[in-house]
């Protein structure tokens, strides 16, 4: 309903401006109708977190996924290499599966290697995406890699400089996790507006 009101507002605005300036009315009409009709594309690259993301929560995006459960960062990198086409917006998540079953602190060398694969994947995505949001890690619980998730989150924030990193540690609470790591529907409800707002601030969304 809200989206329909926005479209109506844009249409009325178009009508007013077109009436005031007949010379530019044709070009104004074309621009505004394109903005109203377009459903921007969103490519989600990652593991089960992206794979299970309820697409209706990301409206008005048209969602395409190159995301699969249990994928580590090397497999996610390969998936990104195989992506075809170009997208208005993209998200990246991944890294926890590199450390499944590891509940103790991880060496900085291994964390750095994981983040480098993340950066390599994001580098590939840059040629296929107008804007990218990198989804960080929330605090997970055993048997998920408790320490590695926190280490990755910190390393990503100090190593990935070109793209916006969404740090969800303050937003995702234990009651939003179904098994200590995966999100419940409520968890996705919390993160989805943050992702859309990030793209709105970047000029990808006008709604």
C-alpha positions in Angstrom: 0.0 0.0 0.0 2.8 2.4 0.9 4.6 1.7 -2.3 1.4 2.5 -4.3 1.1 5.9 -2.5 4.7 6.7 -3.4 4.1 5.8 -7.0 1.0 8.1 -7.0 3.0 10.9 -5.6 5.7 10.5 -8.3 3.0 10.5 -10.9 1.4 13.7 -9.6 4.8 15.3 -9.4 5.5 14.3 -12.9 2.3 15.8 -14.1 2.9 19.1 -12.4 6.4 19.5 -13.7 5.5 18.5 -17.2 2.7 21.1 -17.3 5.1 23.8 -16.2 7.8 23.1 -18.8 6.5 21.7 -22.1 9.9 21.6 -23.7 11.2 19.1 -21.2 8.0 17.2 -20.6 8.9 14.3 -22.9 12.2 13.6 -21.1 10.7 14.2 -17.7 8.0 11.7 -18.5 10.5 9.1 -19.6 12.6 9.5 -16.5 9.8 9.4 -14.0 7.9 6.5 -15.6 11.2 4.5 -15.5 11.6 5.3 -11.8 8.1 4.3 -11.1 8.0 1.1 -13.1 11.5 -0.3 -12.4 12.0 -3.0 -9.8 15.7 -2.8 -9.1 17.6 -6.1 -9.2 19.3 -7.4 -6.1 21.9 -10.2 -6.3 22.6 -12.1 -3.0 25.9 -13.9 -2.9 26.7 -16.1 0.0 25.8 -19.1 2.1 22.6 -20.3 3.8 22.0 -16.9 5.4 21.4 -15.4 1.9 19.9 -18.6 0.5 17.1 -18.7 3.1 16.4 -15.0 3.0 12.7 -14.4 2.6 12.4 -12.4 -0.7 9.2 -10.6 0.3 11.1 -8.8 3.0 13.4 -7.2 0.4 10.5 -5.7 -1.7 10.7 -3.7 -4.0 13.9 -5.5 -5.1 13.7 -8.3 -7.6 15.9 -10.9 -5.9 18.4 -13.2 -7.6 20.5 -15.6 -5.5 23.9 -17.1 -6.0 23.8 -18.5 -2.5 23.8 -22.0 -1.1 23.8 -23.7 2.3 27.1 -24.9 3.7 29.3 -23.0 1.3 32.7 -21.9 2.5 34.4 -18.7 1.2 36.2 -20.6 -1.7 32.9 -22.0 -2.9 31.2 -18.6 -2.7 34.1 -17.1 -4.7 33.5 -19.7 -7.4 29.8 -19.0 -7.4 30.5 -15.3 -7.9 32.8 -16.0 -10.8 29.9 -17.8 -12.5 27.3 -15.1 -12.1 26.0 -13.6 -15.3 24.5 -10.2 -15.9 24.6 -6.9 -14.1 22.7 -5.9 -11.0 21.7 -2.6 -9.4 22.4 -3.9 -5.9 24.3 -6.8 -4.4 24.8 -8.3 -0.9 27.6 -10.6 0.2 27.7 -12.8 3.2 30.0 -15.7 4.1 32.9 -17.0 6.2 31.4 -18.8 9.2 31.3 -22.1 7.3 35.1 -22.0 7.0 35.2 -22.8 10.8 32.3 -25.2 11.4 32.9 -27.2 14.5 35.6 -24.8 15.7 34.5 -23.3 19.0 37.9 -22.0 20.2 39.8 -18.9 19.0 41.2 -19.1 15.5 44.7 -18.0 14.4 44.9 -14.6 12.8 46.5 -16.2 9.7 43.4 -18.3 9.1 41.1 -15.3 9.7 43.1 -13.2 7.3 43.0 -15.9 4.6 39.2 -16.0 4.9 38.8 -12.3 4.7 41.1 -12.2 1.6 38.8 -14.6 -0.1 35.9 -12.4 0.9 37.7 -9.4 -0.7 38.5 -11.4 -3.8 34.8 -12.2 -4.2 33.8 -8.6 -3.6 36.3 -7.6 -6.2 34.6 -9.8 -8.7 31.2 -8.5 -7.7 32.2 -4.9 -8.4 32.1 -5.5 -12.1 28.6 -6.9 -11.8 27.0 -4.6 -9.2 26.3 -0.9 -9.0 26.4 -1.1 -5.2 27.4 -3.7 -2.6 26.5 -4.2 1.0 28.6 -6.7 3.0 26.8 -8.4 5.8 28.8 -8.9 8.9 28.4 -11.4 11.7 26.1 -11.4 14.7 27.0 -13.2 18.0 26.4 -16.9 17.4 26.1 -19.7 19.9 27.6 -23.2 20.1 28.0 -25.4 18.1 28.6 -22.5 15.7 32.1 -20.9 15.6 31.6 -18.4 18.5 35.1 -16.9 18.4 35.7 -17.0 14.7 32.5 -15.1 14.0 33.6 -12.3 16.3 37.2 -12.4 14.9 35.9 -12.3 11.3 33.6 -9.3 12.1 36.4 -7.3 13.5 38.9 -8.2 10.7 36.3 -7.4 8.0 35.7 -3.9 9.5 39.5 -3.2 9.4 40.3 -4.8 6.1 37.3 -4.1 3.7 37.4 -0.4 3.0 35.6 0.0 -0.4 32.2 -1.3 0.5 29.7 -0.7 3.3 29.8 -3.3 6.0 26.5 -3.9 7.9 27.5 -4.9 11.4 24.4 -6.7 12.9 25.8 -7.5 16.4 23.7 -4.9 18.1 20.5 -5.8 16.2 20.4 -9.6 16.3 19.6 -11.1 19.7 19.7 -14.8 20.8 15.9 -15.1 20.5 16.3 -14.4 16.7 18.4 -17.5 16.2 16.9 -20.8 15.5 19.9 -23.0 16.1 22.5 -20.6 17.5 23.5 -19.4 14.1 20.7 -19.3 11.5 18.2 -16.5 11.6 14.5 -16.9 12.4 12.0 -15.0 10.3 12.1 -12.3 13.0 15.8 -12.0 12.5 15.4 -11.4 8.8 12.7 -8.9 9.5 15.2 -6.9 11.6 18.0 -7.0 9.0 16.0 -6.4 5.8 15.1 -2.8 6.5 18.8 -2.0 7.3 19.9 -3.5 4.0 17.3 -1.5 2.1 18.1 1.7 3.9 21.8 1.2 3.0 20.9 1.0 -0.7 18.5 3.9 -0.3 21.2 6.1 1.1 23.4 5.0 -1.8 20.7 6.2 -4.3 19.8 2.7 -5.5 16.3 2.8 -4.0 14.0 5.8 -4.2 11.2 4.2 -2.2 
